[in-house]
């Protein structure tokens, strides 16, 4: 169902399909030549032949922040030359791997450190950070799911 406040022209649909054996999988996006190879981590019984779904979702988070930050900076008429991200996350595997009846299989805590090369003022840089997290679809997916996110954005002058 399309949100009444969103016009249909702003909706982009993503269609993916996959083929897998055991805990490894190859995923394709329709209309794209790219593929994503996925394998469970050794902790989850995989062979580790490709990044795990958790690695991909955390990669998606920092990639979404980078793309969104560039869009926001452009909206502000500012330039971001380089962005570096470090990310750390904690996951209680009691439900996911152990099958516990109680607990939360969600990623619980995420710590992000971003170093951004820009000539923005301190005030505009703070707005960049808040607007980026507000507009990033993957950040909002984590945030709205109840994940505790700690983010430190550091400005490195050009």
C-alpha positions in Angstrom: 0.0 0.0 0.0 1.4 3.4 -1.0 1.5 6.0 1.7 -1.1 8.7 1.0 1.5 11.4 1.4 3.8 9.8 -1.1 3.2 10.3 -4.8 3.5 7.1 -6.9 6.3 8.7 -8.9 8.6 8.6 -5.9 8.3 4.9 -5.3 11.1 2.6 -6.6 10.5 -1.1 -6.5 13.3 -3.6 -6.0 12.9 -7.1 -7.3 15.4 -9.8 -6.3 15.6 -13.5 -6.8 17.9 -16.1 -5.5 19.3 -19.6 -5.9 20.9 -21.4 -3.0 22.2 -24.7 -1.6 22.6 -25.2 2.1 23.5 -22.0 3.8 25.0 -20.3 0.7 23.1 -18.3 -1.8 23.4 -16.2 -4.9 21.1 -13.2 -5.2 20.3 -11.2 -8.4 18.4 -7.9 -8.8 16.2 -8.0 -11.8 17.5 -5.7 -14.5 21.0 -5.6 -13.0 24.1 -7.5 -14.1 25.3 -7.7 -10.5 25.0 -10.6 -8.2 25.5 -11.0 -4.4 27.0 -14.1 -3.0 26.1 -14.9 0.6 27.1 -17.6 3.0 26.5 -18.0 6.7 29.3 -17.4 9.0 31.1 -20.3 10.6 29.3 -19.5 13.9 26.0 -20.2 12.1 27.2 -23.3 10.4 28.3 -21.8 7.1 31.5 -22.4 5.2 32.4 -18.7 5.1 32.7 -18.7 1.3 31.1 -15.2 1.0 30.0 -12.5 3.4 27.2 -13.3 5.8 23.8 -11.7 5.8 24.8 -9.8 8.9 27.9 -8.4 7.2 25.8 -7.4 4.2 23.1 -5.6 6.4 25.8 -3.7 8.3 27.5 -2.9 5.0 24.2 -1.7 3.7 23.9 0.6 6.7 27.2 2.4 6.2 26.7 2.5 2.4 23.3 4.0 2.8 24.7 6.6 5.1 27.4 7.5 2.6 25.0 7.8 -0.3 22.5 9.7 1.7 25.2 12.1 3.1 26.3 12.9 -0.5 22.6 13.6 -1.5 22.1 15.8 1.6 25.4 17.7 1.0 24.4 18.4 -2.5 21.0 19.7 -1.2 23.0 22.0 1.1 25.3 23.2 -1.7 28.3 21.7 0.1 31.0 19.2 -0.9 32.0 16.0 0.8 35.2 14.7 -0.6 35.8 11.6 1.4 33.9 9.5 4.0 35.3 6.7 6.1 33.1 4.5 8.3 33.9 2.0 11.1 31.0 0.0 12.4 30.7 -2.5 15.2 27.5 -4.4 16.1 26.4 -6.8 18.8 24.0 -9.7 18.2 22.8 -12.1 20.8 22.6 -15.5 19.0 20.5 -17.2 21.7 17.4 -17.1 19.5 18.9 -17.2 16.0 21.4 -20.0 16.5 20.4 -21.5 19.9 16.6 -21.5 19.3 15.8 -19.9 22.6 12.1 -19.1 23.1 12.9 -15.8 24.8 15.1 -13.1 23.7 15.7 -10.7 20.8 17.2 -12.0 17.5 17.7 -8.4 16.3 21.0 -6.7 16.2 21.0 -4.9 19.5 23.7 -2.3 19.5 25.5 -0.6 16.6 28.4 1.8 17.0 29.3 3.9 14.0 32.3 6.2 13.6 32.3 8.4 10.5 35.1 10.6 9.4 33.9 13.1 6.8 36.2 15.3 4.7 34.5 18.6 4.1 34.8 22.4 4.4 31.4 22.8 6.0 31.0 24.9 9.1 30.4 23.1 12.4 26.7 24.1 12.3 26.1 22.8 8.8 28.1 19.7 9.6 25.8 18.9 12.5 22.8 19.4 10.2 24.4 17.1 7.6 24.6 14.4 10.3 21.1 14.7 11.6 19.5 15.1 8.1 21.5 12.1 6.8 20.3 9.8 9.6 16.7 11.1 9.1 16.7 10.4 5.4 18.8 7.2 5.2 16.4 4.2 4.5 18.7 1.6 6.1 19.5 3.7 9.1 15.8 4.3 9.7 15.2 0.5 9.3 17.7 -0.2 12.2 16.5 2.8 14.3 12.8 2.0 14.0 13.4 -1.6 14.8 14.7 -0.6 18.2 18.4 -1.0 17.6 20.5 1.2 19.9 22.7 3.2 17.5 25.6 5.3 18.7 27.1 7.5 16.0 30.1 9.7 16.1 30.7 12.0 13.1 34.0 13.7 12.9 34.7 16.5 10.4 38.1 16.5 8.7 38.7 19.8 6.9 39.7 19.8 3.3 
